[in-house]
């Protein structure tokens, strides 16, 4: 079965604090297992042609959240292509409660990325192709790199979810627990956590994502304008799939399978993804390295201007300057 592009229907949520970058084209692409993914592509806005950045998001995220970052890449001469993973954003939700994060297998994210690469990126975007991935999207990208070294020329990962903070030694136990619950029919039940509530002005003070209030409020306003973008607690089925993937990514031999040039950024103040686990991965890489960004919380691209400046400088050194 081949993937088919559906040209009808998708829209972007636009609020005054979060303008859409110029030149966007939005569409749907359907995976071989019949999941409809929302995608968006942009042309470059300045400079020489440098290729295309394929931007893949973290859990709960959506295309609109990255408008500012898309514009940053456009201004550097890159076209940008991105999509919402299955189960979130404007893509198909997979269970009856659309606010619960769900995936049958972590390998399903490989199906999403492979479909987008083959049906949208290759025919519609200028090469060479560079992947930028955040958090859960970063973990999915690492597995993609072990499957197909030639999909992307380089990978730039922001706090990839190779382990959860404080759970470095219990991933397998939690994964096994979630597997059992899924086996007895509770896979779609959410693991309720305080931090999975809808973001509000009041929740900024103790949020684990960013130190920048304006960028946090931009997220609040976007979700308020389109509540369908909201995703809350993960299900036990998602937890089982993710924990198994993280256990695999922490095996010492996993890094040896990563042959693509790779830069991993870790956030020094991250309380979601384990920074020590990222440092261990970085030390094992044969064709890559890691950098810990001082003062940063989890969402490096949504952080304060000084932090974002460091992130974009690292991107320029690793990718932009390689295209000249």
N, C-alpha and C positions, 0 to 999 in steps of 0.2 A: 504494500500500500504506500502510495506517495503522499507527502504533505501537500495540502492545497491552501492557497491564499484566499481569504475572504475579504473583499474590499469594502464591505459595508459595516457601518455601525459604531466603530470605536471612537471614543471622544476622550479629551483630556480635561481634567479639572483645572480651571484657571482662576487664580485670585490675584488681586493687585500687588501683593507682596511677593508674588512668584510668577513673573511673566514667562511665557513660553519662548524659548529661543527661536530666531527667525528660520524659516525654511522647513518646518517640520512636516513629515508625512507619517500618518498614523494608519495602522491596519491590523488585521488579524491574520495569524497563520495557524493552521491546524496540524497537530502532530499525528504521526501514524496511529497512535492509540486514541485519536479523536478528542484531544484536549485543545481548546481554542486559546491561543496565547495572544495578548495584545502587545504590539510592538510600535516603536517609533524610530525614524531615522532622520538625520539632519545632514546637510552639506557643510563643508567648512565655511567659515565666514571671513577669514583673512589669511594672508601668507601663502607660501607655496603649498602644493598638495603633499601631504605627508602620509596619507593612508586613512584608515578607519579605526577608531576606538570602539570596541564592543564592550559595553558597560553592563555588568551583571550585578544584581542587587542582593542585599541580605534578606533574611526572613522578615516578613511584615512590610517590606518596602514596595515602592511603586514608581513608575516612570516620572511622575511629577516631582518627586522628591529630589531629583538630580538635575533640574533645569539649570541651576547656577553652574554646576560642574560641567554639564553639556556645553554651555556657552564658553567656559574656560578652555575646553578642548577645541571647540570650533575656532576660537581666536588664535590657536596655535597651528592651524592649518589642517586639522583632522575633521573628517566626517565622523559622525557618531551614530551608533546603532545600539538600541537597547530594547528589552522586552520585560514583561512581568512573568515571573515563574508561575507555573500551574499552582492554583490554590491561593493566589494573592493578587493584589492590584486589580487591574481590569481584565485579568485572565479568568478562565473558568474556575469557580470554586468547586471542590470535589465532594463535599458532603453537605448534608442538609443545613447545618449551621455555618453560614458563610464567614462568621467571625472566628472560627476555630481553624488553626493551621493544621493541614493534613497532607500527607503524601504516602502512597503505598510503600514505595521503596526509594531509597536515596538515588538509585540508578535512574529513576524517572526524570530527575533534573538533567542527567546526561541526554536523555531523549529530547528534552526541551532545547538545550543548547545546540545539539547536533541538528535538530530541525531548523532552528533559527539560522545557524551557520550555513546550511545547505540551501535553504529556500529564500532567505532574505539577504544575508551578508554577502555571499559569493556572487549572486547575480546583480545585486542592486547597489553595492558599495565599493568604493575604490580600494584596491590593495596598496600596501601590505596591511595586515590585520593585527591589531594589538588588543589584548584583553585586559580590562580593568575590572577587578571583582572585589566585592566587599562582603565580609563576614560569611554567612551561609553560602553566598555566591562565590566567595573565595574558595571555600572547601569544595564545592561542586567543580570549580575551575581546576583545582589540583587533580581531581580524579579525571577530568577531561584530558589534562596534559599527559596522564599515564596511558590513556587510550589512543590518543592521536596527537603526536608531536607536531604535525604539520598544520594543524588548524590555525595557529597563531604564531607570529614571529617572536613575541615576547609577552610575558604576563607581569602585571603590576597589581599586587594584592594588598588590600587594606583590611587589617585585622581579620584574616581568614579564620573561620571557625574550626580550628583543629582540636580545640578542647575548650571546655567551659571553665571560667574562673572558679576556683575552689573545688572543682570536681575532677581534677586531673587523675586521681587514683580511683575514682568510682564510676567512670564512664561505662565500663562493662557491666557492673552491677545494676546501674540504672537502666541500661539497655535491655538486660535480661528481664528485669521487672516489667518494663514496658512491653516487651515481647509477650510475656505471659498474659498480661491484661488484654493485649490485642488478640491473642489466641482464643480467649474466652469471650470475645465479642465486645470488648470495651475500647477498641482502637480509636473510635471517633470521640471518645470522652475527653474533654480538655483537662490538662494539668493546670489548675487555676493558680495564678501567681499575682501578687499585688501589682507588679510592674507591667502587667498586660492590659491595664485599663486604658480607655481612650485618653490621649494626651490633652491636658488643659493648661491654662496659665499657672494654676496652682501646682501642677506636677513638675514644673521646670526645676524647682529648687533642689529636689533630690533625684533628678533624672540621671540615668547612667550613660546617656547618649552623647551629649554635647554641653560645653560650657557657654555656648553662644545663645543668648535669649532670643535674638531676632530670628535666627535660623530655626530655633525650636518652635517659636510662635508661627513661623511660616508653615511648619508641618501641622500644627494645630489648626490653622485656618484652612489648609488644603483639605484635611479630613472633614472638617465641619462643612465645607462646601460640597463634599461628595462622600457621604458616610460609607458608601460601598467600597471605598478604598481601605477601610479599617480592617486590620487583622489582629486578633487578640492572642489568647493562650494557644500553645501548641497542643495537639492531641497526643495521646499515648502512642498511636501508630507513627506519627511524625517523630516523636522522641525515640522510639525504638530504631527507626531508620537512621536518624542522625547520629545516635550514639554508636551504632555499628560502624558508620562511616568514620567517625572521629577515632574510634579504637584502631581502625585500619590505618588512618593517617598518622598515628603516633607510633606505629611499628618502625623500628630502625631502618628496615629495608625499603620502606615506602619512599623515602627521599631519593634513593638511588634510581627510582623509576622516573624521576622528574628530570628530563633532559633539556627542557626548554629554558632559555634565559629567563630568570625569575627574580623579582624583587618583592620582598615581603615587608610591609610596614606594620609594626605593632604600636599600640597606644599605651603609654606609660601608666595612665590612670584607668585602664580598661577594667571594668568589673563584670563584663559579660564574657568576653573571650579571654582565655588564659595567655597572658603575655609571656610567662616562663615557657609555656609549651611552644609558642611561636619562636622564641629564642632557640630552643632545642632543635626545632625544624630547620631554622636558618643555619645553625652550625653543621647540620648534616647535609645540606645542599651541596651538590657538586658543580652546579651550573647556575648558582644564584647566591643571594645573600639577604640579610635582614637588617632593618633599621628600627630602633625604638624611638618614637617621636615623643619628646618630653612635653609634659603638661597636657597631653591629649586624652580625652575620653574615647569611647568606642568608635563613634562615627566621625572618622578623620575628615571626610569631605564636608561635614556639617559643622565643623568646629570654628573657633574664632579665627579672625584673619591671620594672626601670626602663625597659628598651627597650620591652617590651610596653605599659607605661604611655604612652609616647610614641605608639605605633602606635594604641592605642585612643583616645587624646585626639585624634589626627588624624581617626580614624573619626567620633568624636562631632562634631567641628567641621564635617566635610564632609557627613555623612549624618544622624546622630541629631538634631542641632540644626536641621536643615532640615525635620524632620517635625512640629515643634511648632506 
